[in-house]
Amino acid sequence: MRRFQKLNIRTPKDQSAFVYFIMESMEGVVSYSTLPNQIGDPNRDLELRFAPEFESEVRELLTDLGSVVSLIP
């Protein structure tokens, strides 16, 4: 069984479509799920899943993405 690492990120709702688009473009490296949220929540939480051998690529992606959109720790 293959093991995956998980990492949660948060982004403002009005920027989430762009983040989804970027994550979709990284198919094969990282996958994501939008976590449940409350009505009116201004943010979207995403759970990222990736193989350990792709951790550096995912972290680099998040660094680059963070220079374009808000990623909230």
C-alpha positions as CSV (number, residue, x, y, z in Angstrom):
1,M,0.0,0.0,0.0
2,R,1.3,3.4,-1.0
3,R,1.5,6.0,1.7
4,F,0.7,9.7,1.1
5,Q,1.5,12.8,3.0
6,K,-1.2,15.2,3.9
7,L,-1.1,19.0,4.2
8,N,-3.9,21.4,4.9
9,I,-4.0,24.9,3.4
10,R,-6.5,27.7,3.6
11,T,-7.2,30.4,1.0
12,P,-9.8,33.1,0.8
13,K,-12.9,32.0,-1.0
14,D,-12.6,34.6,-3.7
15,Q,-9.1,33.2,-4.7
16,S,-10.0,29.5,-4.3
17,A,-11.0,28.9,-8.0
18,F,-7.5,29.9,-9.0
19,V,-5.9,27.6,-6.4
20,Y,-8.2,24.8,-7.6
21,F,-7.1,25.4,-11.2
22,I,-3.4,25.3,-10.2
23,M,-3.8,22.1,-8.2
24,E,-5.6,20.5,-11.1
25,S,-2.7,21.3,-13.3
26,M,-0.4,19.4,-11.0
27,E,-2.2,16.1,-11.5
28,G,0.1,13.2,-10.8
29,V,2.1,15.3,-8.3
30,V,-0.6,16.4,-5.8
31,S,-4.3,15.8,-5.3
32,Y,-6.7,17.9,-3.2
33,S,-10.0,17.8,-1.5
34,T,-12.0,20.8,-0.3
35,L,-12.8,20.3,3.3
36,P,-16.3,21.0,4.7
37,N,-17.0,24.6,5.6
38,Q,-19.7,26.7,7.2
39,I,-22.1,28.9,5.2
40,G,-20.6,32.4,5.0
41,D,-17.1,31.2,5.7
42,P,-14.8,33.6,3.9
43,N,-12.1,30.9,3.4
44,R,-11.7,27.5,1.9
45,D,-9.7,24.8,3.5
46,L,-8.0,22.2,1.2
47,E,-6.4,18.9,2.1
48,L,-3.4,18.2,-0.2
49,R,-2.2,14.6,-0.6
50,F,1.1,13.7,-2.3
51,A,3.7,10.9,-2.3
52,P,6.7,11.6,-0.1
53,E,9.0,11.8,-3.1
54,F,7.0,14.9,-4.4
55,E,7.2,16.8,-1.1
56,S,9.9,19.3,-2.4
57,E,7.8,20.0,-5.5
58,V,4.6,20.5,-3.5
59,R,6.4,22.9,-1.1
60,E,7.9,24.8,-4.0
61,L,4.5,25.1,-5.6
62,L,3.0,26.4,-2.3
63,T,5.8,29.0,-2.0
64,D,5.3,30.2,-5.6
65,L,1.5,30.1,-5.2
66,G,1.8,32.1,-2.0
67,S,3.4,35.0,-3.9
68,V,0.2,35.3,-6.1
69,V,-2.7,34.4,-3.8
70,S,-3.2,34.5,0.0
71,L,-2.4,31.2,1.7
72,I,-3.3,31.3,5.3
73,P,-1.4,29.0,7.7
